Amino acid sequence: MRKLALAALVAVFVFLGSHPAKACGDKLLAMTRSIGLFKAYVPWKSASILIYEGHASGPLRDKQFQSSLKAAGHKIETLDTESQIDPKLSTGKYDLVLVEISDASSLRQHLSSLRSPAAVLPILSKPTKTEIAEAEKEYGVVMTIPAVFTQNLEAIDRMMKSRAHSSS
């Protein structure tokens, strides 16, 4: 009788005390949720970026966007008026100038007159596929909003790689 009671007690503990096992991937998935994608992304080369915030409500004024570029390893500076472009480009060395597509053409002409080595990287807000194709044909690489943030980091990398290949 004692053995039967002990076996029943063990069986109760085994069946009631068991909990489902978790797979290793669950822990990894939970860990990556807490890490921002921009922190896990390693740029091909750190870029020195000048952000021209020409429009009052443009996507480039988003402070979270700017801080995530910094967190990804890029150096950024911002300016909001066209009169600041010449002094910034004459005193600092910038790889890229981020600008909204509406200002990209005039800024690219202005940079070529200054003989600045900086490349113009336009950003398009809610573009159609046709608009993206036209902008890529003209500028080579473009950024889009909204987009997965790593896509914009990859656009910066593609622009930096194209600059490196053209200068060598």
VOVO-538004 format. One record per atom (N, C-alpha, C): residue in three letters; x, y, z. Coordinates in steps of 0.05 Angstrom, whole numbers, padded with zeros to 5 digits, always signed. Each point is the difference from the previous one (the first is absolute). Example, Ala and Ser with C-alpha at 12.3 -4.5 7.8 and 13.67 -1.06 7.14 Angstrom:
ALA+00264-00114+00156 ALA-00018+00024+00000 ALA+00018+00024+00000 SER-00007+00021-00014 SER+00016+00024+00001 SER-00015+00022+00014 
END
This chain:
MET+00016-00024+00000 MET-00016+00024+00000 MET+00017+00025+00000 ARG+00022-00001+00016 ARG+00018+00022+00001 ARG+00013+00006-00027 LYS+00008-00021-00014 LYS+00012+00003-00027 LYS-00020+00012-00020 LEU-00025-00008+00002 LEU-00020+00010-00017 LEU-00006+00030+00005 ALA+00000+00008+00024 ALA-00004+00028+00007 ALA+00024+00017-00009 LEU+00023-00011+00004 LEU+00024+00015-00008 LEU+00001+00002-00031 ALA-00008-00020-00014 ALA+00000+00001-00030 ALA-00021+00020-00009 ALA-00023+00000+00014 ALA-00021+00020-00008 ALA+00009+00028+00005 LEU+00014+00004+00023 LEU+00010+00027+00006 LEU+00021+00009-00020 VAL+00018-00018-00008 VAL+00020+00007-00020 VAL-00013+00006-00027 ALA-00021-00016-00007 ALA-00014+00005-00025 ALA-00014+00027+00000 VAL-00011+00008+00023 VAL-00014+00026+00002 VAL+00021+00022-00004 PHE+00023-00002+00013 PHE+00021+00020-00003 PHE+00010+00002-00029 VAL+00003-00022-00013 VAL+00010+00000-00027 VAL-00020+00013-00019 PHE-00025-00007+00002 PHE-00020+00010-00018 PHE-00008+00029+00006 LEU-00002+00007+00025 LEU-00008+00027+00007 LEU+00024+00020+00001 GLY+00023-00011+00005 GLY+00023+00018+00003 GLY+00015+00005-00025 SER-00007-00012-00022 SER+00015+00004-00025 SER-00009+00026-00014 HIS+00018+00013-00012 HIS-00006+00024-00015 HIS+00012-00003-00028 PRO-00011+00013-00020 PRO+00011-00004-00027 PRO+00028+00012-00003 ALA+00016-00014-00014 ALA+00028+00009-00005 ALA+00000+00021-00022 LYS+00017+00019+00003 LYS+00002+00021-00020 LYS+00025-00005-00018 ALA-00003+00007-00025 ALA+00022-00005-00018 ALA+00020+00023+00003 CYS+00024-00005-00010 CYS+00022+00020+00002 CYS-00007+00025-00015 GLY-00014-00003-00023 GLY-00006+00023-00016 GLY-00018+00020+00014 ASP-00016-00010+00019 ASP-00018+00019+00015 ASP+00016+00021+00015 LYS+00022-00009+00012 LYS+00017+00018+00015 LYS+00013+00020-00018 LEU+00010-00010-00023 LEU+00013+00018-00019 LEU-00020+00020-00012 LEU-00024-00009-00006 LEU-00020+00018-00011 LEU-00007+00022+00021 ALA-00003-00008+00025 ALA-00007+00019+00021 ALA+00023+00020+00004 MET+00025-00009-00003 MET+00023+00017+00003 MET+00002+00021-00023 THR-00006-00009-00024 THR+00002+00019-00023 THR-00022+00020+00000 ARG-00022-00005+00012 ARG-00021+00020+00002 ARG+00009+00024+00015 SER+00017-00004+00020 SER+00008+00023+00016 SER+00023+00016-00013 ILE+00013-00012-00020 ILE+00022+00014-00014 ILE-00012+00013-00024 GLY+00004+00026-00004 GLY-00009+00014-00024 GLY+00015-00010-00024 LEU-00013-00001-00023 LEU+00014-00009-00024 LEU+00024+00017-00007 PHE-00001+00026+00005 PHE+00022+00018-00006 PHE+00024-00006+00018 LYS-00004-00011+00024 LYS+00022-00007+00017 LYS+00014-00026-00009 ALA-00016-00018-00012 ALA+00011-00025-00009 ALA+00013+00003-00028 TYR-00007+00021-00014 TYR+00010+00004-00028 TYR+00028+00012+00001 VAL+00019-00011-00014 VAL+00027+00011-00001 VAL+00003+00011-00028 PRO+00005+00027-00003 PRO+00003+00011-00026 PRO+00026-00009-00014 TRP-00001+00000-00026 TRP+00024-00007-00016 TRP+00023+00019+00007 LYS-00007+00025+00001 LYS+00020+00021+00008 LYS-00016+00022+00013 SER+00010+00010+00021 SER-00014+00022+00014 SER+00000+00025-00018 ALA-00023+00012-00003 ALA-00002+00024-00018 ALA-00003+00025+00016 SER+00011+00021-00011 SER-00004+00027+00011 SER-00023+00012-00016 ILE-00023+00005+00013 ILE-00024+00007-00014 ILE-00009+00028+00008 LEU-00006+00017-00019 LEU-00012+00026+00004 LEU-00029-00003-00008 ILE-00018+00006+00019 ILE-00029-00002-00005 ILE-00011+00028-00005 TYR-00011+00005-00024 TYR-00012+00026-00006 TYR-00030-00003+00005 GLU-00009+00013+00022 GLU-00028-00001+00008 GLU-00014+00024-00012 GLY-00002+00001-00026 GLY-00011+00023-00013 GLY-00030+00006+00006 HIS-00016-00020+00003 HIS-00029+00004+00004 HIS-00007-00003+00029 ALA-00018+00016+00009 ALA-00008+00001+00029 ALA-00011-00027+00010 SER-00014-00015-00017 SER-00012-00025+00009 SER+00011-00024-00015 GLY+00024+00002-00010 GLY+00011-00022-00015 GLY+00009-00024+00017 PRO+00004-00023-00013 PRO+00008-00024+00014 PRO+00029+00002+00012 LEU+00016+00017-00011 LEU+00027+00003+00010 LEU+00002+00014+00027 ARG-00022+00013+00008 ARG+00000+00014+00027 ARG-00007-00020+00022 ASP-00006-00024-00006 ASP-00007-00020+00020 ASP+00025-00006+00017 LYS-00002+00007+00026 LYS+00023-00004+00018 LYS+00006-00029+00005 GLN-00020-00017-00001 GLN+00005-00029+00003 GLN+00016-00011-00024 PHE-00007+00010-00023 PHE+00015-00008-00024 PHE+00029+00008+00002 GLN+00005+00025+00009 GLN+00027+00010+00003 GLN+00016-00015+00021 SER-00013-00005+00023 SER+00014-00014+00021 SER+00006-00029-00008 SER-00017-00012-00016 SER+00005-00028-00008 SER+00023-00001-00020 LEU+00003+00021-00016 LEU+00024+00001-00018 LEU+00026+00002+00017 LYS-00001+00016+00021 LYS+00023+00001+00019 LYS+00005-00026+00013 ALA-00021-00013+00009 ALA+00003-00026+00014 ALA+00011-00022-00019 ALA-00005+00003-00026 ALA+00011-00019-00020 ALA+00029+00006-00005 GLY+00011+00022+00010 GLY+00028+00005-00004 GLY+00007+00023-00018 HIS-00019+00014-00011 HIS+00005+00022-00018 HIS+00002+00026+00016 LYS+00016+00019-00011 LYS+00002+00026+00012 LYS-00018+00019-00015 ILE-00018+00014+00014 ILE-00019+00017-00014 ILE+00002+00028+00011 GLU-00006+00019-00018 GLU-00005+00028+00007 GLU-00024+00009-00015 THR-00015+00018+00011 THR-00024+00010-00013 THR+00002+00030-00006 LEU-00014+00008-00020 LEU-00004+00029-00006 LEU-00027+00003-00011 ASP-00011+00024+00004 ASP-00028+00004-00009 ASP-00004+00023-00020 THR+00021+00014-00006 THR-00002+00021-00020 THR+00022-00003-00021 GLU-00007+00008-00024 GLU+00019-00003-00022 GLU+00025+00017+00004 SER-00002+00022+00014 SER+00023+00017+00005 SER+00021-00013+00017 GLN-00007-00021+00014 GLN+00020-00014+00017 GLN+00016-00021-00016 ILE-00008-00006-00024 ILE+00013-00022-00015 ILE+00029+00007-00007 ASP+00005+00023-00010 ASP+00027+00008-00008 ASP+00020-00001+00024 PRO-00007+00012+00022 PRO+00019-00001+00023 PRO+00004-00028+00010 LYS-00021-00016+00001 LYS+00003-00028+00010 LYS+00018-00016-00018 LEU-00004+00002-00027 LEU+00015-00016-00018 LEU+00029+00010-00003 SER+00005+00025+00006 SER+00027+00011-00002 SER+00016-00007+00026 THR-00014-00003+00022 THR+00015-00006+00025 THR+00001-00029+00007 GLY-00017-00016-00010 GLY-00001-00028+00007 GLY+00001-00018-00024 LYS+00008-00025+00004 LYS+00001-00019-00022 LYS-00024-00019+00004 TYR-00017+00000-00020 TYR-00024-00016+00001 TYR+00000-00019-00023 ASP-00009-00024+00005 ASP-00002-00020-00021 ASP-00026+00002-00014 LEU-00022+00005+00015 LEU-00027+00001-00011 LEU-00015+00024+00010 VAL-00018+00010-00017 VAL-00020+00020+00009 VAL-00027-00012-00005 LEU-00014-00005+00022 LEU-00028-00010-00001 LEU-00018+00023-00005 VAL-00018-00002-00020 VAL-00017+00021-00007 VAL-00026-00011-00011 GLU-00022+00014+00003 GLU-00025-00009-00013 GLU+00003+00002-00030 ILE-00015-00017-00014 ILE+00003-00002-00029 ILE-00007+00027-00014 SER-00017+00016+00012 SER-00007+00025-00013 SER+00023+00020+00000 ASP+00019-00003+00018 ASP+00023+00018+00001 ASP+00026-00013-00011 ALA-00002-00025-00008 ALA+00024-00015-00007 ALA+00014+00011-00025 SER-00015+00006-00021 SER+00013+00009-00025 SER+00014+00026+00004 SER-00012+00020+00012 SER+00013+00026+00004 SER+00024-00003+00019 LEU-00002-00016+00020 LEU+00022-00004+00019 LEU+00024-00014-00014 ARG-00006-00019-00017 ARG+00021-00014-00015 ARG+00015+00020-00018 GLN-00015+00017-00014 GLN+00013+00021-00016 GLN+00017+00019+00017 HIS-00010+00007+00023 HIS+00014+00018+00018 HIS+00026-00014+00010 LEU-00001-00025+00007 LEU+00023-00015+00009 LEU+00021-00002-00022 SER-00008-00004-00024 SER+00019-00001-00022 SER+00014+00027-00005 SER-00015+00022+00004 SER+00013+00026-00003 SER+00019+00005+00023 LEU-00004-00011+00023 LEU+00019+00003+00022 LEU+00023-00020-00002 ARG-00002-00019-00018 ARG+00019-00021-00003 ARG+00003-00017+00025 SER-00023-00004+00012 SER-00002-00016+00025 SER+00000-00030-00008 PRO+00015-00016+00015 PRO+00000-00029-00005 PRO-00025-00014+00011 ALA-00016+00014+00014 ALA-00024-00012+00012 ALA-00020-00009-00022 ALA-00013-00022+00005 ALA-00021-00010-00019 ALA-00027+00006+00012 VAL-00019+00005-00018 VAL-00027+00006+00008 VAL-00015-00027+00001 LEU-00013-00005+00023 LEU-00016-00024+00004 LEU-00029+00010+00006 PRO-00017-00001-00021 PRO-00027+00009+00004 PRO-00018-00019+00016 ILE-00020+00011+00013 ILE-00019-00016+00015 ILE-00028+00005-00011 LEU-00015-00021-00006 LEU-00026+00003-00011 LEU-00021-00008+00021 SER-00021+00016+00003 SER-00021-00006+00019 SER-00024-00012-00014 LYS-00006-00025+00007 LYS-00023-00015-00011 LYS+00001-00001-00030 PRO+00022-00009-00012 PRO+00002+00000-00029 PRO-00014-00023-00013 THR-00006+00003-00026 THR-00010-00022-00016 THR+00025-00015-00011 LYS-00005-00023-00012 LYS+00023-00015-00012 LYS+00012+00016-00023 THR-00016+00014-00015 THR+00010+00016-00022 THR+00017+00022+00010 GLU-00008+00014+00021 GLU+00016+00022+00011 GLU+00027-00011+00011 ILE-00001-00023+00012 ILE+00025-00012+00010 ILE+00019-00006-00023 ALA-00011-00012-00021 ALA+00016-00007-00024 ALA+00012+00024-00013 GLU-00015+00022-00003 GLU+00010+00024-00012 GLU+00022+00013+00017 ALA-00004+00000+00026 ALA+00019+00012+00018 ALA+00026-00016+00001 GLU-00003-00027+00000 GLU+00024-00017-00001 GLU+00016+00003-00026 LYS-00015+00004-00022 LYS+00013+00004-00026 LYS+00017+00026+00001 GLU-00011+00021+00013 GLU+00014+00026+00001 GLU+00022+00001+00021 TYR-00005-00012+00024 TYR+00019+00003+00022 TYR+00015-00025+00007 GLY-00008-00023-00011 GLY+00013-00025+00006 GLY-00012-00014+00024 VAL-00001+00014+00023 VAL-00010-00012+00025 VAL-00019+00021+00012 VAL-00023-00010+00011 VAL-00019+00017+00014 VAL-00008-00013+00025 MET-00011+00016+00018 MET-00012-00010+00025 MET-00030+00006-00002 THR-00016-00017+00013 THR-00028+00004+00000 THR-00011+00000+00029 ILE-00021+00015+00003 ILE-00015+00000+00026 ILE-00029-00004-00008 PRO-00015-00018+00012 PRO+00009-00019+00021 PRO+00016-00024-00013 ALA+00017-00011+00016 ALA+00016-00023-00008 ALA+00010-00014+00025 VAL+00008-00025-00003 VAL+00013-00013+00022 VAL+00027+00015+00003 PHE+00007+00006+00025 PHE+00023+00017+00004 PHE+00025-00011-00012 THR+00003-00027+00001 THR+00025-00011-00011 THR+00002+00005-00030 GLN-00023+00003-00014 GLN+00001+00007-00029 GLN+00014+00027-00004 ASN-00006+00019+00017 ASN+00013+00026-00003 ASN+00029-00001+00008 LEU+00007-00017+00019 LEU+00029-00003+00007 LEU+00014-00014-00024 GLU-00013-00019-00012 GLU+00012-00013-00024 GLU+00003+00020-00023 ALA-00019+00019-00003 ALA+00003+00020-00020 ALA+00024+00018+00005 ILE+00005+00007+00025 ILE+00024+00015+00006 ILE+00025-00016-00006 ASP+00000-00026+00006 ASP+00023-00017-00006 ASP+00004-00002-00030 ARG-00022-00003-00016 ARG+00003-00002-00029 ARG+00012+00026-00011 MET-00008+00023+00011 MET+00010+00026-00010 MET+00030+00002+00008 MET+00007-00008+00024 MET+00028+00001+00008 MET+00018-00019-00017 LYS-00011-00023-00007 LYS+00015-00019-00017 LYS+00004+00011-00028 SER-00021+00012-00010 SER+00002+00012-00027 SER+00020+00023-00001 ARG+00000+00016+00022 ARG+00020+00021+00001 ARG+00028-00011+00002 ALA+00004-00021+00015 ALA+00026-00013+00002 ALA+00010-00011-00026 HIS-00018-00012-00015 HIS+00007-00012-00026 HIS+00006+00022-00021 SER-00015+00022+00001 SER+00004+00021-00019 SER+00026+00016+00005 SER+00008+00001+00025 SER+00024+00016+00007 SER+00026-00017-00004 SER-00003-00026-00002 SER+00024-00017-00003 SER+00006-00006-00029 
END
